[in-house]
Amino acid sequence: MVYGSNQQLSIPPINNRLSDYYYDLDPNRIAQRPVEPRDAARLLVSKKNGVTDLLYRDIIDILEPGDLLILNDTKVIPARLKGYRKSGGRNEVFLSRPLAGKNEWEALVASNKRIKNGLQVFFTEGFSATVLARTQHGFQVRLDAADGDVEKAINTHGQMPLPPYIVGSDKEEDKERYQTVFAKNRGALAAPTAGLHFTPELLQKLQQKGVKTATITLHVGIGTFQPIREEDLAKHVMHHEWCSLSYETAQLIKQTKKDNRRVVAVGTTVTRTLESAALKTGMVEPFVGETNLFILPGFKFQVVDLLLTNFHLPESTLLMLVAAFIGKTRLDRDYRYAIESGFRFYSYGDSSLLYPE
């Protein structure tokens, strides 16, 4: 089931120019490593009347018994495979999504020569990729492992697809720290970064307090790396991402609303999934399929009451979603405060808890 990118707008969007969402950031403010422990990251709590500067673990004092915390349990694939051709030339295969054929993927293939069908890229002895055909968004490739265990070969030899602004990190350490502690379903090309701050201990304390948890799955796709190229945001075509919301999670959300408790979305991926599942009726229903929901100011939120999210890149669709939730004026205020107060930005950076406008 696919929802068009304009169906979500209940009133005409405001602040619908790309340049409205630009801001300057000193590159030194981009977090290159996560803090340890994870829940020691800073947390900016944003309300209409001002902001509060806390630690992420302080959400235990903010969330209340009966609140429902929704987590994205997607698991990042080590999708970046670096290899070589028989001739000795270097190639990189970036897996973007699995296809119907056994061990077949759609992928981006980087090469300094024209890529032809039949090209073989070798990653190590006994593990290779063969280009089968060109696709709309890259190439169809087949992965072959000598022992038949392609998934193991990807996990062993692949590198995590870290954003380009993270440099010089330890490739093996990133396989653990660029995953949430509740990651379960393989398929993402980027981590749902708001969830990176949770520790098992924090989740246990929340449960003991009476805060409920539930999961959805949204596999962050290749589109998350692609910049918006239209100044008029109404012309932007949002990328599609696969997501799933179970019957059990839908029922928990309905009961939470009935009890007048709050649904807390951990990240923009959770927000897009929940709101996609409620587009037709205004109530969350079980949902499996693709969404290209583009949330801009003017969007009427049906499900999410509180939003936990990191600080996002300028001119990104994620920044626009935040503006839709708290208003553009508060967005500017919060980011100005975060920059002036030394918050760490982007994937491995600090976070915020947003109350709606």
N, C-alpha and C positions, 0 to 999 in steps of 0.2 A: 504494500500500500504506500503510495507516494503522495505527499502533500505539496502543492505548488508553493513557491516562495512568496506569493502575494496573498494567499488565502488567510494568513494569520492576522492581517491588519484590519482592526475594527474601525479605525479612523485613519485619515491620511497621515503618513509619517512626518515627524518634524525632525530638525537637524539631520536632513537627509543628504547632506553633501559629505563626501569623503574627507575633505579638508577640515571639517568640523571636529574630526576625531584624531587630529595630529597633536602630539606634544613632544617636547625635547626631553631627552634623558641622557645623562652622562653614562657612557658605556661602563664605567666602573661600578655603576649601580646594578648591573645585570649579574645576578647570582650565578657563579660558576660551580658551586658545590652546595648541597643541602646542608642545613644546620643539623647537628646531632645533640640530643635526640631530636627526632623529627618534629615532635610537638612543642619544641622550644622556639619555633619560628614566631615572629611577631604577628599580631592580629590587629587589624584596624577595624573597629566596630563602627559602622556608619549608620547614623539615624538622621532624621530630618533636622534635628536641632543641634547636631554636632557629631564629633568623632571621639572615640575612646581608644587608647593605645594599650593593648594587652598582649598576652602570649596565646598561641593557638590552644594550648591545653586549658586555657581559662573558659573555653566553651562549656566545660562541665558546670560552671557557675551560671551560665546564661541559658542553656537549654533546660527545659522543665520536664518532669514526668509526663509521659503521654505524647510528647513531641516525637515526630517520626523523621529519622535521618535517612535520606536516600543516597546510596553509594553506587558508583559505576564500577562493576566488577570486571571490566575488560582487562585483558593482559597484553602488554606490548610485545610484539614479535621482534627479535633481533634481525630486522629486515634488510640491513645493509650488508651485502655480500661482495667482498673485494676479490677479484680473480684476474686471470690472464688467459689470453688466447694461445693456441699452439705456436703461433708465430712469435710469441713473447710479449706482445702488446698488452697493456693493462686495460681491464674493464671493471665496471662496478654494476652490479645488478641490485636494484632496490625493489623489493617485493612490495606490491601495493594492495593486492587482494587475491584470495584464492579463486580459481575458476572450477568449472564442473569436472573437467578432466582430471584423472588421478595425478597428483603431484604437479598440476599445472597452475600457474599464477599469471596474473597481469603484473607487469613490472616495468620500471624505468631502467633503461640500459645506457650507461654512459660509455662513450667510446670516441676516440679521435678519428675513427674511420666510419664509413657508411655501414650500417648494420643490415645484414642480409639474413634471410631465413636460412636456418641450418647452422648459424654461428654457434660455436661451443665456447663456453667460458668455464674454466677450471678454477675451483676455489681451493682445493687440496686434492691429494691423491684419493680417488674414489668418490668425489663429490663435484658435480658439474651442473651447468644449465645449458639448455639448447633453445635457441630462439626459433619459434614455430611460425609466428605471424605477427604482423603489426595490428594494433588495436586502436581504438579511439583515443585512449589515454596512455599509450605506451606500446608494450610488446607482450605477446603470449609466449611464456617460456615453460619448459618442462624441466623439473629438477630430478636428478638421478643420483642415488647414493648406492655405493657398492653393496652395503649390507641391507639395503631396502628401507632403512629407517631415515626418511628424509627429514622428519621433524627433529630428530636428534641431531642430524647434521646441521640444520639451520641454527639450533640452539648452541651448538658447539662452535661453529665457525662464523656465525653472523654477528654483526655489531648492532647495538641499540641505535635506533634512528633519532639521535639527539638533535634538537634544534641547532641551527648553524651558529647561534650566538653563544653556545657552550663549547669551549675549546680546551684542549689539553687535559681532558678528564681521563680517568682510568677506565678502559673499555670493559674490563671484567667487573669492576665494582659497579659500573652503571647498570649491569644486567640485574642487579638487586635493587639499587637505590632509585632507578627510574621505573620502578613498579610500586603500586600501592601494596600494603600488607594484605589486602583482601582481593588482589587480582586473581582471576580464576579462568575466564574465558578468553582464549587466545584470539587475536585479530586486530589489535590496535597498532597504529604507526606513531602514536604519541600517547603519553600518559595523561590520564585525567588528573591534572596537576594539583587541584584543590585537595584531592584525597591523599597526596603524598605525605601530608603532615600527620596523618593518623598513625598511632602505635597500637599494638595489641592491648597495652595497659590502659590507654585512653578509651578505647572502645569498651573495654571491660568496665571501667568506672562509669561510663555513660549508661551501660546496660544496668548496672547496679542501682543507678539513680532512677531508673524507670524510663529512660529514653529508648524508644524502639528504633530498630534499624531494618532496612529492606534494601534490595538491590535491583538495579536495572543493568542492561548491557548496551553500551554504544561504542562501536569500534571506530575510533578516530581515524579518518582516512587521509589520503594524500592531499585532499583539498585544503586541509588545515595549514599547509605550508605555502599555499598559493595566495599572492597578494590580490587585493581588490584593485581593478584597473579602471573602474568607472567613477567619475566624480559624482554623477547622479546615482545614488545608491539604489534607486528604483530599477535601474538597468542591470544591477549586479545579479548574476545567476549563481545561486548558492549551490555548493557541492552537496552530493548525496552521501549519507552515512547510514550504515545498517544499525538498527537498534531493536531492542526487545524489552518488553515490560510484561511480566507474568500476571496471571490471574490473582495469585496470592498477594503480590505487591499492590495491584489495583484495589483489592479488597482492604488491605491495610490503610491505604490512602483514604478510601471512602470512610472507613471507620474513624480515622483521625479527624477528618473534616466534621463528621457527625458529632464527635466529642468536643468540638471547638478547640482542638489542639493544632499545633503548627507542623506543616510539611517543610522540612529543611533540605534543600537541594545542595549536595556537595559537588559544586562545579557547574559550568555551563553545559557540559554534555548531559548531565542529569536533567537540567532545566529544559533543554531542547527535547529530550525524550518525553518527559512528563507533559509538557505543553503540546507536543505533537499528538500524544495519545488522548488529549482532551479537546482537540480542535473541533471535532464534529458535533459533540453534544454538550461540551462544557464540563463533562465529568470524565475522569480517567477510566479508560477501558483497556483490557489486555491488547497489546500491540506488538506485532512482529513485522518488520519491513524496513524500507528506507525512508528517511526524512531529509528534506532540503529546507526545513523551516528556517527562515531568516527573520530574526527578532530585532526589530527597530523600535525607537520611540514611537508610541502610538499603539503598541501591542497591548492587548488586555490579557494579563496573566490569570489563568483559571485555577492553577494548582499550587504553585510555589509561594510559600509565605516568608521564608528566609533563604538567603543565598550565601553559601561559602564559596569564595573564588579568589584566585591569585590576581596579581596585577598584570594586565595584558598589554600586548604590543600596540603602538599607535596605529590607527587606521585599520584595525582588525575587526572582524564580525563579532568577536567576543567582547570587545570594548563597547560596541553598539548594543549588544544584549544587556550589558550592565547599565548603560544609559537608559534603556527601556525600563529597567527595573527600578532605578532610583532617581531618574531624571538627569538631564544633561548638566544642570547647575551643580547638583551634588557630586556628579562624576568629576567635574572639574575641581571642585573643592577637595574631594578626597584624594585625588591624584596629586594635587598641589601639596597637600599635607604630607602625603607619603614620600614625595620627593624631598621636601624640605626637612623631613624628620629622619631621613636615612633608611627608609625601608628598602629591602632587597626585592628586585623585580624579576618577573617571568617564571619559567618552569620550576627552578630550584629556589625561588624566592619566597617572600613572606605572603601573607594572605589577608583576606578581609571577610567580615561577616556583615552582610547588607540587609537592612530592614527596608521594606518597600516604600516607595514614595506615596 
